Each structure stands twice: as C-alpha cells, then as structure tokens.
C-alpha cells in the first residue's frame, strides 16, 4: 500500500469516527430533549390539576345535563373560571376512568377545589339538593367542629369523630404529617371554611375533605412564605403558632404584630403567656382569667411553661397562618387587650404595666 492510499484510508477512518461520534451526540441530545419535554409536560399537568385560585372560596352553581361527559363539561368549567385548563381536566378524567361517569344535576363548585375534588363530586353525584352546607369558623377546636357537624346532621356520633380524628390514622396518607406526633389529634389541621358535604358518608370521608383543604391552602399559600423567610419551624409548629395568633387576634392588621411578639418572646426564652392557651385548657372563653386559671398544671399553660405548647389550640384560618409564616419585624414583647378588639403593644415590662393600668381604668 503506497503512502497516498494510506493517507486516504486514515482520513476515511477519521471521518467515520467523526460521524459515529456525531450520531451518538445527536441521539444523546434527542434523548435529553425528549426527557425534558416529558418532565415539563408532567409538571404542567400536575400544576393544571391544582386549584384555579385557592383563595377564592366562592361556590358557583354549575348545572350538568344528562349525558354530559368530562370533555364538554371541562370546557364550560374553564370558561366560568373553576378550573385552570380543560385539556388537563379531560385527560385526568380519562386516566381515572371517570370521564363518562359524571352524573347530571346542579352542583356547587369552587375555584378553590382541586381537579380531583371536582371530579369526585361530579362522579358521586353530590348535587346541591343532597349537599349539606357547613361552616367551620376560624379558631374552632376539634370539639367544636365535631359539635357543628353533629348539629348539621353530617355525623351522628361526636365521640366517634373525635376518636377518628387522630394523626396515626392519617399519617401515612398525608406526607405533611411526618413531623406530627403520632399520638396527637388532628387539632388545628381541619381547615376552617364553608363546605358542601354529602350526607351519609363515614367519618374518615369528611376528615379527608378538611385535610385536603388544609393541604391545598398550606402548600399553595403558606409554605412558600415560610421558606422565603427561613423560619426554622416545621408545619406542626407553624400551625401551633398560628392557632395561638388566631386565639389572640381580633383585628386582621394585628395578626402579624402579635405573631412578631410571640416569636420575640421565644427567642428570648420567655414564656408566651397566651390567654388563649388557658382558655383551650378550660374549654371556655373568659373575659378575665383568674390567678388560679394561670396556675393550672398543663403542658398547654404557656404562663408556666416556656416555648410552644404541645400542639395547636384550634384551627387557624389563612390570615393567622400567613402571620405565623411572615411575622411583623417589631421589637415588642408585650400586649394587652383594650376591650374593642385592638391591643396596646409594649417593648418593656414597665411600659406594659402602664398600658394595663390605662386599659383597666379607662
């Protein structure tokens, strides 16, 4: 073989190697693009199934005609602002095998509901005629919630509801409970809201509705702010703090300030001294607490014990959860109620005593 032929052979080999390497690169790039597109679509699909507007709790009457499928209904629901995307809803319904199982009738649907909640309601046939309207006020304790549901005819046995509303029964189903004590009740996480509940279901069914609402609210509205502010509290602690703020605050504007006071006291190792925690122990509201009340032997007595109580003292609403996630940057350590819903805030104990005297003898 002469030198010229050898030169051509070498160049031909290099060209083949170059082509092979380029093919490998093209295949690799194509795979990366395909994986990226699939990942993007998966994320998009999941996001589209979230509530259209978790804060919009208005219920809209939607009439479903006989024979209506998920395809037709999804377009209508997007047009009136109940869901984010009709294609995502239709695909979700098909995946679940429920796209042709929707029952006719009139329904109350809300932009604050997930696609799963809406579809389940439509398939079960929980129409306006069958639903029971139940309002859980902010700050409601587990006992109060059980009583309200009993009075509305949703649950028949208050004690059974209380026995079912335990962390250990739901911990594996809801990942946000990973830091919750297994022997604790669900105090604080049955979200206060207005619900339209179908009658005749078991207790766990209703508790699931409340827990899913809490999950939607917390992770869409509260958790991003907790992370942004780098608050070193887990979910259970945030809810506990929010429940105390809920028990103390009457004015919307004061919630972040009251939260700021409690965080300041925690940082200084001072007891929270929250009257709301004493009322939780007493299971009643009192205009004035006695000295004996403040001496009650309980881990929830924040006059005798430092730090947060063992758990929430009621179900905080969104405003109190946001206050716990984003407390006001204040240097107050004390506050006293003025009697009109507002408070006087003080930096020192001497200022606090003066404020108490002014309020008492006003």
C-alpha positions, 0 to 999 in steps of 0.5 A, spaced: 500 500 500 503 506 497 503 512 502 497 516 498 492 510 499 494 510 506 493 517 507 486 516 504 484 510 508 486 514 515 482 520 513 476 515 511 477 512 518 477 519 521 471 521 518 467 515 520 469 516 527 467 523 526 460 521 524 459 515 529 461 520 534 456 525 531 450 520 531 451 518 538 451 526 540 445 527 536 441 521 539 444 523 546 441 530 545 434 527 542 434 523 548 435 529 553 430 533 549 425 528 549 426 527 557 425 534 558 419 535 554 416 529 558 418 532 565 415 539 563 409 536 560 408 532 567 409 538 571 404 542 567 399 537 568 400 536 575 400 544 576 393 544 571 390 539 576 391 544 582 386 549 584 384 555 579 385 560 585 385 557 592 383 563 595 377 564 592 372 560 596 366 562 592 361 556 590 358 557 583 352 553 581 354 549 575 348 545 572 350 538 568 345 535 563 344 528 562 349 525 558 354 530 559 361 527 559 368 530 562 370 533 555 364 538 554 363 539 561 371 541 562 370 546 557 364 550 560 368 549 567 374 553 564 370 558 561 366 560 568 373 560 571 373 553 576 378 550 573 385 552 570 385 548 563 380 543 560 385 539 556 388 537 563 381 536 566 379 531 560 385 527 560 385 526 568 378 524 567 380 519 562 386 516 566 381 515 572 376 512 568 371 517 570 370 521 564 363 518 562 361 517 569 359 524 571 352 524 573 347 530 571 344 535 576 346 542 579 352 542 583 356 547 587 363 548 585 369 552 587 375 555 584 378 553 590 377 545 589 382 541 586 381 537 579 380 531 583 375 534 588 371 536 582 371 530 579 369 526 585 363 530 586 361 530 579 362 522 579 358 521 586 353 525 584 353 530 590 348 535 587 346 541 591 339 538 593 343 532 597 349 537 599 349 539 606 352 546 607 357 547 613 361 552 616 367 551 620 369 558 623 376 560 624 379 558 631 374 552 632 377 546 636 376 539 634 370 539 639 367 544 636 367 542 629 365 535 631 359 539 635 357 543 628 357 537 624 353 533 629 348 539 629 348 539 621 346 532 621 353 530 617 355 525 623 351 522 628 356 520 633 361 526 636 365 521 640 366 517 634 369 523 630 373 525 635 376 518 636 377 518 628 380 524 628 387 522 630 394 523 626 396 515 626 390 514 622 392 519 617 399 519 617 401 515 612 396 518 607 398 525 608 406 526 607 405 533 611 404 529 617 411 526 618 413 531 623 406 530 627 406 526 633 403 520 632 399 520 638 396 527 637 389 529 634 388 532 628 387 539 632 388 545 628 389 541 621 381 541 619 381 547 615 376 552 617 371 554 611 364 553 608 363 546 605 358 542 601 358 535 604 354 529 602 350 526 607 351 519 609 358 518 608 363 515 614 367 519 618 374 518 615 370 521 608 369 528 611 376 528 615 379 527 608 375 533 605 378 538 611 385 535 610 385 536 603 383 543 604 388 544 609 393 541 604 391 545 598 391 552 602 398 550 606 402 548 600 399 553 595 399 559 600 403 558 606 409 554 605 412 558 600 412 564 605 415 560 610 421 558 606 422 565 603 423 567 610 427 561 613 423 560 619 426 554 622 419 551 624 416 545 621 408 545 619 406 542 626 409 548 629 407 553 624 400 551 625 401 551 633 403 558 632 398 560 628 392 557 632 395 561 638 395 568 633 388 566 631 386 565 639 389 572 640 387 576 634 381 580 633 383 585 628 386 582 621 392 588 621 394 585 628 395 578 626 402 579 624 404 584 630 402 579 635 405 573 631 412 578 631 411 578 639 410 571 640 416 569 636 420 575 640 418 572 646 421 565 644 427 567 642 428 570 648 426 564 652 420 567 655 414 564 656 408 566 651 403 567 656 397 566 651 390 567 654 388 563 649 392 557 651 388 557 658 382 558 655 383 551 650 385 548 657 378 550 660 374 549 654 371 556 655 372 563 653 373 568 659 373 575 659 378 575 665 382 569 667 383 568 674 390 567 678 388 560 679 386 559 671 394 561 670 396 556 675 393 550 672 398 544 671 398 543 663 403 542 658 398 547 654 399 553 660 404 557 656 404 562 663 408 556 666 411 553 661 416 556 656 416 555 648 410 552 644 405 548 647 404 541 645 400 542 639 395 547 636 389 550 640 384 550 634 384 551 627 387 557 624 384 560 618 389 563 612 390 570 615 393 567 622 397 562 618 400 567 613 402 571 620 405 565 623 409 564 616 411 572 615 411 575 622 411 583 623 419 585 624 417 589 631 421 589 637 415 588 642 414 583 647 408 585 650 400 586 649 394 587 652 387 587 650 383 594 650 376 591 650 374 593 642 378 588 639 385 592 638 391 591 643 396 596 646 403 593 644 409 594 649 417 593 648 418 593 656 415 590 662 414 597 665 411 600 659 406 594 659 404 595 666 402 602 664 398 600 658 394 595 663 393 600 668 390 605 662 386 599 659 383 597 666 381 604 668 379 607 662 
